[in-house]
Amino acid sequence: MSRSAGALRHVVVVGLALAALAGCSTIQREADDEAARIADQVLPAAIDAAIAEVDAKNGSERLVTAETLLTDPEAPIMDGQGGVVWVVRGRDATTIRVDIYRRWESGSLLPPDQGEAAWGLVCRSYDVTRSARSIVVECPAGTPRSP
């Protein structure tokens, strides 16, 4: 095989690999995964800490404390981390429903993401009967993909 034929084969293989990657963007999945991490780990811990701080005993006190925390724009839950937004969508006797958004940027300058960004979205209900428990709920039809 000549050198030029070997070089051409290398270019073709690399080109095929890049073409295969071009259709496999993972940025949206990564953004959704990061929103889920915040929803299932960070927010329940913050709710529990706020409830403990005010020593809320019954379900209604616990719910009011959780709602106050989650609707406070100055809440120190995500200190120093931008790109996280949550929207309280409703509550009932012991749960509060929240949409959690996380802006995620690709660190890759290569296809398919090439520095793109996306909003991750998950919806949760937090049952605060004993400790804040994250419950996965379907986002209702019409829930915006970005805040």
N, C-alpha and C positions, 0 to 999 in steps of 0.2 A: 504494500500500500504506500502510495506516495505521501510526502509530507502535506501537500495541499489537500489531498483527500482526507487525511487524518484530521487536519484542522477544520475542514468543512464538516466532518462528522461531529466533532466537538461542538461547533457552533450550533448545529442542528439539535443535538442533545440538550444543550443549555437552553436553547430557544423553546424546545418542547417542555422542559421543566418549568420555565418561567410562564409559559402559556397555561400550563396546568395549575400553577399557583394563582394566576390572575383571577380565576373564578372562585377561589376558596377563601374569601375574606372572613376573618374571624373577629373583626372589631365589634360587631353587634353582639355576638355571643359573649365576648369578654366584658363588654359594657353591662350586659344583663347579669352576668355572673358577679361583677363587682357590686352592682345595685343589690343583688341578693345577699351578698356578704354583709353589707351595711344593714340591710333589713333584718337579717337573722342573728347578727352578732352585736353590732354597734348600738343600734337603737334599743333592743331589749335591755342591754346593760345600762344604758343611759336612763331608761325609764325606771328600772329597779333602783338605781342610785338616787334619782329624784324622789321616789316614793320613800326610800329609807331616810332621806334627809328631812322630810317633813313628818316622818313617822305616821303615815296614813294607815289606818287600821282596817276600815271597811271598804267594800268594793266601790262605793260611790266616791269616797275620798281618793282612792287609788286612781280611779278613772279621771277625775278632775285634775289630779296631779299630772297624769300622763298627757292629757289633752293640753294642759297649760304648757308643759315642756315642749310638746311637738308643734304648738302654734306660736311659740316665742321665736321671733326672727333673730334674737340675740343669744339663743340657747347655745352653750359652749360644747355641743355634742361633737362636732367635727372640727375642732380647733385647728386652724391653719390649713385645712383641706378644702379647696374650692371645688366647684363642680358637683356638689351634692345638694339636692333639693328634695323635700318631701312635702306632700300636700295632704292634710287631714280631710277625708271625704265623708266622715260620719262616725256615729257611735251608737251603742245601745247600752244595756245594763252594765256589762263588764268588759266590753271590747270597743276598741277604736280602730277604724279602718283608715289606712294610709297608702298613698302611692309614693314610691321612692324612686327618684331619678338619680342617675350617676353619669356625669359627662366623662367619657373615656377617650383618650387619644392614643393612637398607634405610635409606638416608638420606632416603627420600621419605616425606612425610606424606600423600601422595595415593594413591588407589587405583591399582593393586591391592595394593601392598605395605604401605602405611601404617605404616611403622616396624617391620614384621615382621622376624624373623630365622630363619635356617635353618642347618643343618650341611651343609657340602659334604663329599663323600666321593670319594676316588679310591684305587685300589690300585696299588701299584708293586712291582716287584722291582728291586733295585739290584745290578748286576753290578760287582764291584770288582776284576776281573782286572787292569786297567791303571789306569783312573780310574773313579770312580763313574759308571755309566751307568744312567739311568732307563729301565726297560722297562715299558710299560703292560701291566697284566694285569687280567683281569676279576675283580671282587670276587666271592668265592665266595657261593653261595646262603646266606642266613642272616646275612650281614655286617650288623651293626647300622648304621642310618643316622646314629646319633650315638654318641659314645664312651661 
